[in-house]
Amino acid sequence: MRLKTKIILICCISMLFSCSLCSVAVYGLVKRISLEAAEGQSFKNVTEGISRLEDRIHAISDDMGFSQDTEVLQYILKQHNDDLTVCFSSEKDGEEIYNETVFEQKELNALEYRYISDPDLKMAQMEWEDQHFFVYNTQIGDKCTLYKLEDITYVWERMRLLGFGLVVLTCIITMVVCLLLFMVLNKVLFPLQQLNAGAKQIARGQYDERIPVERKDEIGELSENFNQMAEAVQFRIEKLKEAEWKRTLFMGNLTHELKTPMTAISGYARTLLTVKLPEEDKEEALSYIYEESCRLERLSRKMMDLLLLEENDNIYLEEMAAGVLFHRAAEACSQSLEQDGIRLECQEEGEVFLVDADLFTEVLINLIDNARKASRRGDRILLSASGSRICVRDFGTGIPEEERERILEPFYMIDKSRSRKSGGAGLGLAITALILKRHNCHIRIESETGKGTQMILQFV
């Protein structure tokens, strides 16, 4: 069962129950008031009638000389011809004096009477063939028992009409409330229907789906939260797609990088096994196999570094002087710089940085090594520290503007022939970017073709 149907059903049942209680209360109150009013009016009629009856009895008895009250009473009642008055003798075993009804004294005596204001007057209620009566019982003289019936059927007719009206009114109110509730709920729950439709669209893969927020209440807040959730899901999906694309590209590049040295190693090894080569050619082949094996070793090591950095976010940071970091990097690069005839100059004034010493030394080594590859014999590389930043500058070939955004990607190399010749695989700057990210440090590249490159590391 849908939420709107449940709400309408619960509200309608509650409204019907409330209206029914009110109707019952109104019915009971009106019934009590009506019966009290009818009782008061009938009591007044009965007491006035009995008083007139007694006056006539005394008048007739005095004028005509009747000796028996029963004779006078019978005469008066026959003249009055009242169909709702019954009179029985108290001395002659309930002999009828006057009775135009179908009721016998036994039936009338069996009613449950209660005394009212007059100590000699009793009253009971009687129902007979859908008719209702107040029955009054009193003594006339010492010899007669008088029963006076007051028809109150009109009260019950009114109560029947009132009950029917209350039932109809309750049904109308319930239907009107149901209709209004349906219209209101359609408007109130419309944002929820939009949320449901949006959730279905996201489930189908349409992650750009958003819900228009037009309210300031809880449903509006829910819509805003849904949009934020959808945005987070879309962002996450896009990141996953990007990561998957990068992983695919990474594996493709890795396969390509491994294929070249493995093909060369396999070819030279097959040649050595199948062909008798001169000693000089054999040494050249073995030397090439050794160089390519070393290249594979370096590639695998850098691959492991890259994977470990991507999986491990926790590094140990400590305050390190720029001079110490520069000295470590310079020692590590001294041999390759000396072989290429390139000079490294370090400039610092006691700056201190919060870094992981080993990882950040690796950053400097990678940047210096890339600067070395871009430089010519006799050039210099400047490694300097100033305030909260470190700069590695070379005066070599420079980086084209369209290449600057991509050089931090794994396996990307500007001059592939030169990089392969120098043993590079395009992973150094990718590892550098990951290490800098762990240090909350931004890298900015300033370069001009033919005039050199400046790598600026800015600590936040």
C-alpha positions in Angstrom: 0.0 0.0 0.0 1.4 3.4 -1.0 2.1 6.1 1.6 -0.5 8.5 0.3 -3.2 5.8 0.5 -2.1 4.9 4.0 -2.3 8.6 5.1 -5.7 9.1 3.5 -7.0 5.8 5.0 -5.7 6.6 8.5 -7.1 10.2 8.4 -10.5 9.1 7.1 -10.8 6.4 9.7 -9.8 9.0 12.4 -12.3 11.5 11.0 -15.1 8.9 10.8 -14.4 7.8 14.4 -14.4 11.4 15.6 -17.5 12.3 13.8 -19.2 9.2 15.0 -18.3 10.0 18.6 -19.6 13.6 18.2 -22.8 12.3 16.5 -23.4 9.8 19.3 -22.8 12.5 21.9 -25.1 15.0 20.1 -27.7 12.3 19.7 -27.6 11.3 23.4 -27.7 14.9 24.5 -30.7 15.8 22.2 -32.5 12.7 23.2 -32.1 13.4 26.9 -33.2 17.1 26.5 -36.1 16.1 24.3 -37.3 13.4 26.7 -37.0 15.8 29.7 -39.0 18.4 27.7 -41.6 15.9 26.8 -41.7 14.6 30.4 -42.2 18.2 31.7 -44.9 19.0 29.2 -46.8 15.7 29.8 -46.5 16.1 33.6 -48.0 19.5 33.3 -50.9 18.2 31.1 -51.5 15.3 33.4 -51.6 17.3 36.6 -53.9 20.0 35.1 -56.2 17.2 33.7 -56.4 15.4 37.0 -57.1 18.7 38.8 -59.9 19.5 36.4 -61.2 16.0 36.7 -61.4 16.2 40.5 -63.1 19.6 40.3 -65.8 18.2 38.0 -66.3 15.2 40.2 -66.9 17.3 43.2 -69.2 19.7 41.3 -71.3 16.9 39.7 -71.5 15.0 43.0 -72.9 18.1 44.8 -75.3 19.1 42.1 -76.7 15.7 41.1 -76.4 13.8 44.3 -74.4 10.9 43.2 -73.4 8.7 46.1 -70.6 6.8 44.4 -67.4 8.5 43.1 -67.0 5.7 40.5 -70.3 6.6 38.9 -69.4 10.2 38.7 -66.0 9.4 37.3 -67.4 7.0 34.7 -69.9 9.7 33.7 -67.3 12.4 33.3 -64.8 10.2 31.5 -67.5 9.1 29.0 -68.4 12.6 28.3 -64.7 13.6 27.9 -64.1 10.6 25.6 -60.3 10.4 26.1 -58.8 7.5 24.3 -55.6 7.6 26.4 -57.2 7.5 29.8 -57.8 4.2 31.6 -59.6 3.9 35.0 -60.1 0.8 37.1 -61.9 0.2 40.4 -59.8 -0.3 43.4 -62.5 -2.3 45.3 -64.0 -4.7 42.7 -60.9 -6.7 41.6 -59.8 -4.1 39.0 -63.2 -3.7 37.4 -63.0 -1.3 34.4 -64.6 2.0 34.9 -63.4 3.5 31.7 -61.0 1.9 29.1 -60.9 2.8 25.4 -57.4 1.2 25.0 -56.2 -2.3 24.4 -54.3 -2.4 27.7 -55.4 -4.2 30.7 -54.8 -3.3 34.3 -52.3 -6.2 34.7 -50.1 -4.9 31.9 -50.2 -1.4 33.2 -49.4 -2.5 36.8 -46.4 -4.5 35.5 -44.5 -1.3 34.4 -41.7 0.1 36.4 -43.0 3.2 38.0 -41.1 6.0 39.7 -42.5 8.7 41.9 -42.3 12.3 40.7 -42.9 15.6 42.5 -46.4 14.7 43.5 -46.2 12.0 46.1 -49.4 10.3 44.8 -48.3 10.5 41.1 -46.1 7.8 39.5 -44.7 7.6 36.0 -43.3 4.9 33.8 -42.3 4.5 30.1 -44.0 2.0 27.8 -43.4 1.0 24.2 -46.1 -0.7 22.2 -46.1 -1.4 18.4 -43.5 1.3 17.6 -45.3 3.8 19.8 -43.9 5.3 23.0 -45.9 6.5 26.0 -45.4 8.1 29.4 -47.8 6.3 31.7 -48.9 8.2 34.8 -50.6 6.4 37.7 -52.6 8.0 40.5 -55.5 7.4 42.8 -58.8 9.3 42.3 -60.5 9.3 45.7 -60.4 6.0 47.6 -62.1 3.7 45.0 -60.5 4.4 41.6 -57.0 4.0 40.0 -56.4 6.3 37.1 -53.9 5.7 34.3 -53.1 8.6 32.0 -51.1 7.8 28.8 -49.1 10.6 27.1 -48.0 9.7 23.6 -44.3 10.7 23.0 -43.9 8.9 19.8 -43.1 12.2 18.1 -39.9 12.4 20.2 -38.7 9.1 18.9 -39.6 10.2 15.3 -37.5 13.3 15.8 -34.7 11.2 17.2 -34.9 8.9 14.2 -34.7 11.8 11.8 -31.8 13.3 13.8 -30.0 10.0 13.8 -30.4 9.6 10.0 -29.3 13.2 9.5 -26.2 12.7 11.7 -25.2 9.6 9.8 -25.6 11.4 6.4 -23.7 14.4 7.8 -20.9 12.2 9.0 -20.6 10.5 5.7 -20.6 13.8 3.8 -18.0 15.3 6.1 -15.8 12.2 5.8 -16.1 12.3 2.0 -15.3 16.0 1.8 -12.3 15.5 4.1 -11.1 12.6 2.0 -11.4 14.8 -1.2 -9.6 17.7 0.4 -7.0 15.4 1.9 -6.4 13.8 -1.4 -5.9 17.2 -3.1 -3.6 18.5 -0.3 -1.5 15.3 -0.2 -1.1 15.4 -3.9 0.5 18.8 -3.6 2.4 18.0 -0.4 3.7 14.7 -1.6 4.6 15.8 -5.1 8.2 16.5 -4.1 8.4 12.9 -2.7 7.1 11.7 -6.1 9.9 13.7 -7.7 12.4 12.2 -5.3 11.1 8.7 -6.2 11.4 9.5 -9.9 14.9 10.9 -9.4 16.0 7.8 -7.5 14.7 5.6 -10.3 16.6 7.7 -12.8 19.8 7.4 -10.8 19.2 3.7 -10.4 19.1 3.5 -14.3 22.5 5.3 -14.4 21.4 8.9 -15.1 23.6 10.4 -12.3 23.0 14.0 -13.5 19.4 13.9 -12.3 18.5 16.7 -9.9 15.3 17.6 -8.0 14.0 21.2 -8.2 13.8 22.6 -4.6 10.7 24.9 -4.2 10.0 24.5 -0.5 11.6 25.5 2.8 10.2 22.7 4.9 11.5 19.2 5.8 10.6 17.9 2.3 12.6 20.8 0.8 15.5 19.8 3.0 15.1 16.2 1.9 15.2 17.3 -1.7 18.4 19.3 -1.1 20.0 16.3 0.7 18.9 14.1 -2.3 20.6 16.5 -4.7 23.7 16.6 -2.6 23.7 12.8 -2.5 23.1 12.6 -6.3 26.0 15.0 -6.8 28.2 13.0 -4.5 27.2 9.8 -6.4 27.9 11.4 -9.7 31.2 12.8 -8.5 32.2 9.3 -7.2 31.1 7.6 -10.4 33.0 10.0 -12.5 36.1 9.6 -10.3 35.7 5.8 -10.6 35.4 6.1 -14.3 38.4 8.4 -14.4 40.3 6.0 -12.2 39.3 3.0 -14.4 40.3 5.0 -17.5 43.7 5.8 -15.9 44.1 2.2 -14.8 43.4 1.0 -18.3 45.8 3.5 -19.8 48.3 2.7 -17.1 48.2 -1.0 -17.9 48.4 -0.3 -21.6 51.4 1.9 -21.2 53.0 -0.6 -18.8 52.4 -3.4 -21.3 54.0 -1.3 -24.0 57.0 -0.3 -21.8 57.6 -4.0 -20.8 57.2 -5.2 -24.4 60.1 -3.3 -25.8 62.9 -4.5 -23.5 61.4 -8.0 -23.3 61.4 -8.2 -27.1 65.0 -7.1 -27.3 66.1 -9.4 -24.5 64.3 -12.3 -26.1 65.7 -11.6 -29.5 69.3 -11.2 -28.4 69.0 -14.3 -26.2 67.7 -16.3 -29.1 70.5 -15.1 -31.3 73.1 -16.1 -28.7 71.5 -19.5 -28.5 71.2 -20.2 -32.2 74.0 -18.2 -33.9 77.7 -18.3 -33.4 78.7 -14.7 -33.0 82.2 -13.1 -32.9 83.3 -12.4 -29.3 82.8 -8.6 -29.9 79.2 -9.0 -31.1 78.5 -11.5 -28.2 79.7 -9.0 -25.6 77.6 -6.3 -27.3 74.5 -8.5 -27.1 75.1 -9.5 -23.5 75.7 -5.8 -22.6 72.3 -4.9 -24.2 70.6 -7.7 -22.4 72.1 -6.4 -19.1 71.1 -2.8 -19.8 67.5 -3.8 -20.7 67.3 -6.0 -17.6 68.4 -3.1 -15.4 65.8 -1.0 -17.1 63.1 -3.6 -16.3 64.4 -3.6 -12.7 64.1 0.1 -12.4 60.7 0.1 -14.0 59.4 -2.6 -11.6 60.8 -0.7 -8.6 59.1 2.5 -9.7 55.9 0.6 -10.3 56.0 -0.7 -6.8 56.6 2.8 -5.4 53.7 4.2 -7.3 51.3 1.5 -6.2 52.4 1.7 -2.6 51.9 5.5 -2.6 48.4 5.2 -4.1 47.4 2.6 -1.5 49.0 4.1 1.6 47.9 7.6 2.8 49.9 7.5 6.1 53.4 9.0 6.1 55.5 10.2 9.0 56.2 14.0 8.8 59.0 15.7 10.7 60.8 19.0 10.5 63.8 18.8 8.1 66.2 21.6 7.2 66.4 22.4 3.5 70.2 22.1 3.6 69.9 18.4 4.7 67.4 17.6 2.0 69.5 19.3 -0.6 72.6 17.5 0.5 70.9 14.1 0.3 69.5 14.8 -3.2 72.8 16.1 -4.4 74.8 13.1 -3.3 72.3 10.7 -4.9 72.5 12.6 -8.3 76.2 13.5 -8.2 77.4 10.6 -10.4 74.8 11.1 -13.2 75.3 14.9 -13.1 79.1 14.4 -13.3 78.8 12.0 -16.2 76.7 14.5 -18.2 78.9 17.5 -17.2 76.1 19.4 -15.5 76.6 21.4 -12.3 74.1 21.5 -9.4 73.9 24.7 -7.3 72.1 24.7 -4.0 70.8 27.9 -2.3 69.1 27.9 1.1 69.0 30.1 4.2 68.1 27.6 6.9 64.5 27.1 5.9 62.8 24.1 7.6 60.0 22.1 6.1 57.6 19.5 7.6 58.2 16.4 5.4 58.9 12.7 5.2 62.7 12.9 4.7 63.0 9.8 2.5 60.0 10.5 0.3 60.8 14.2 -0.2 64.4 13.3 -1.0 63.0 11.1 -3.7 61.0 14.1 -5.0 64.1 16.2 -5.3 66.0 13.4 -7.0 63.3 12.9 -9.6 63.1 16.7 -10.3 66.9 17.0 -10.5 67.1 13.9 -12.8 64.4 15.4 -15.1 66.3 18.7 -15.2 69.5 16.8 -16.0 67.8 15.0 -19.0 66.6 18.4 -20.3 70.0 20.1 -19.9 73.0 20.1 -22.2 76.7 19.5 -21.2 78.0 22.5 -19.3 74.6 23.7 -18.1 73.7 24.2 -14.5 70.7 23.2 -12.3 69.6 25.6 -9.5 68.1 24.0 -6.4 66.8 26.8 -4.0 64.6 27.3 -1.0 62.7 30.5 -0.1 60.1 30.9 2.6 57.6 28.1 2.2 58.6 26.9 -1.3 61.4 25.0 -3.0 62.4 25.5 -6.6 64.3 23.3 -9.1 65.3 25.2 -12.2 67.2 24.2 -15.3 68.3 26.1 -18.4 67.7 23.4 -20.9 65.2 22.6 -23.7 62.0 23.6 -21.8 58.5 22.1 -21.9 56.0 23.0 -24.6 52.8 24.7 -23.1 50.5 21.9 -24.4 52.6 19.3 -22.6 52.8 20.8 -19.1 49.5 19.4 -17.8 50.4 15.9 -18.9 53.9 15.4 -17.7 52.7 14.3 -14.2 50.7 11.4 -15.8 52.3 7.9 -15.5 54.3 6.8 -18.6 54.0 10.2 -20.3 57.3 11.4 -21.8 57.8 14.5 -23.9 60.8 13.1 -25.9 60.3 9.4 -25.8 63.4 8.5 -27.7 65.6 10.5 -25.4 63.9 9.2 -22.3 64.3 5.6 -23.3 67.9 6.2 -24.2 68.5 7.6 -20.7 66.6 4.7 -19.1 63.4 6.6 -18.2 59.9 5.2 -18.2 57.8 8.3 -17.5 57.0 7.3 -13.9 59.3 9.7 -12.0 57.0 12.8 -12.1 53.9 10.7 -11.4 55.6 9.4 -8.2 56.6 13.0 -7.4 53.0 14.2 -7.8 51.7 11.5 -5.4 54.4 12.3 -2.8 53.6 16.0 -3.0 49.9 15.3 -2.6 50.6 13.4 0.6 52.6 16.4 1.9 49.8 18.9 1.0 52.2 20.6 -1.3 51.3 22.0 -4.8 53.6 21.9 -7.8 53.6 24.7 -10.4 55.5 24.4 -13.7 56.9 27.5 -15.3 58.7 26.8 -18.6 59.7 28.4 -21.9 60.9 26.4 -24.8 64.6 26.7 -25.3 65.2 28.7 -22.1 64.5 26.1 -19.4 62.0 25.0 -16.8 61.2 25.9 -13.2 59.5 23.4 -10.9 58.0 25.3 -7.9 56.9 23.3 -4.8 54.6 25.4 -2.7 53.8 24.2 0.8 50.4 25.1 2.2 
